[in-house]
Amino acid sequence: MSVAVDYEQAGELKIGQVGIANLRIRTLDVSRLVEEMRSRVQRAPNLFARAAIVVDFGGLTRAPDTNTARALIEGLRDAGVLPVAIAYGTSEIERLSEALGLPLLAKFRASYERADGAKPEPEPAPPPRREAAAAAPAPAPAQAAAAASPGMMLAKPVRSGQQIYADNRDLTVLTTVGAGAEVIADGSVHIYGALRGRALAGAQGNEEARIFCREFHAELVAIAGHYKVLEDIPKDLRGKAVQVWLEDQQLRIAALD
């Protein structure tokens, strides 16, 4: 007698890009950190209220003790955000994550260190493609032609709730990026319509990346982790054609002539 087996999954698990903010702790002053985050939430509630946050202690000389870290996590929740993980670091950080009951995410620590210009610590992940490409033999003509492509190009609008990621290349959007949408590129971002959502260039730490758009209403723009929200941007730039770039570790935004 055969027994029917149900192979259909009750829940489908997929691993992909997620929009998580990363908070790197540079000064372990819990009250100051909480107030800074509270201010961010108040200035841009549509972006930061109940936002998922990865806490990175890699900017400190040593990991905090469990009580201090727990006070920070609770304070951040009270400020209006949701700490969901600890950025991967040393064995001390691993023990701290266990004590706090939060998972470790290895990706974010490496991204911050590239953005800061420091050498990343060894991690259980493959090296970035650009590094592998530098060490690889000379490509065949067909491969060279592919490497010279203009990057990822979208002809359709990016709608609210969508997230587009151009891995190791530029991203060009020929139309609009709607409010609540997010476009991310390891290279530069070019938008030939209105930008009403979020645009992040240099996602893996490329400080030479830029953002260009024809009509600027962005909720947030960022290059190599440095960001500005709409409330921080001069009103005379809204609706204009602009470019965004990084200069002396400061995000600059200017109208295009």
Rosetta blueprint (number, residue, H / E / L):
1 M L
2 S L
3 V L
4 A L
5 V L
6 D L
7 Y L
8 E L
9 Q L
10 A L
11 G L
12 E L
13 L L
14 K L
15 I L
16 G L
17 Q L
18 V L
19 G L
20 I L
21 A E
22 N E
23 L E
24 R E
25 I L
26 R L
27 T L
28 L L
29 D L
30 V H
31 S H
32 R H
33 L H
34 V H
35 E H
36 E H
37 M H
38 R H
39 S H
40 R H
41 V H
42 Q H
43 R H
44 A L
45 P H
46 N H
47 L H
48 F H
49 A L
50 R L
51 A L
52 A E
53 I E
54 V E
55 V E
56 D E
57 F L
58 G L
59 G L
60 L L
61 T L
62 R L
63 A L
64 P L
65 D L
66 T H
67 N H
68 T H
69 A H
70 R H
71 A H
72 L H
73 I H
74 E H
75 G H
76 L H
77 R H
78 D H
79 A H
80 G L
81 V L
82 L E
83 P E
84 V E
85 A E
86 I E
87 A E
88 Y L
89 G L
90 T L
91 S H
92 E H
93 I H
94 E H
95 R H
96 L H
97 S H
98 E H
99 A H
100 L H
101 G L
102 L L
103 P L
104 L E
105 L E
106 A L
107 K H
108 F H
109 R H
110 A H
111 S H
112 Y H
113 E H
114 R H
115 A H
116 D H
117 G L
118 A L
119 K L
120 P L
121 E L
122 P L
123 E L
124 P L
125 A L
126 P L
127 P L
128 P L
129 R H
130 R H
131 E H
132 A H
133 A H
134 A H
135 A H
136 A L
137 P L
138 A L
139 P L
140 A L
141 P H
142 A H
143 Q H
144 A H
145 A H
146 A H
147 A H
148 A L
149 S L
150 P L
151 G L
152 M E
153 M E
154 L E
155 A L
156 K L
157 P L
158 V E
159 R L
160 S L
161 G L
162 Q L
163 Q E
164 I E
165 Y E
166 A E
167 D L
168 N L
169 R L
170 D L
171 L E
172 T E
173 V E
174 L L
175 T L
176 T L
177 V E
178 G L
179 A L
180 G L
181 A L
182 E E
183 V E
184 I E
185 A E
186 D L
187 G L
188 S L
189 V E
190 H E
191 I E
192 Y E
193 G E
194 A E
195 L E
196 R L
197 G L
198 R E
199 A E
200 L E
201 A E
202 G L
203 A L
204 Q L
205 G L
206 N L
207 E L
208 E L
209 A L
210 R L
211 I E
212 F E
213 C E
214 R E
215 E E
216 F E
217 H L
218 A L
219 E L
220 L E
221 V E
222 A E
223 I E
224 A L
225 G L
226 H E
227 Y E
228 K E
229 V E
230 L H
231 E H
232 D H
233 I L
234 P L
235 K H
236 D H
237 L H
238 R L
239 G L
240 K L
241 A L
242 V E
243 Q E
244 V E
245 W E
246 L E
247 E E
248 D L
249 Q L
250 Q E
251 L E
252 R E
253 I E
254 A E
255 A E
256 L L
257 D L
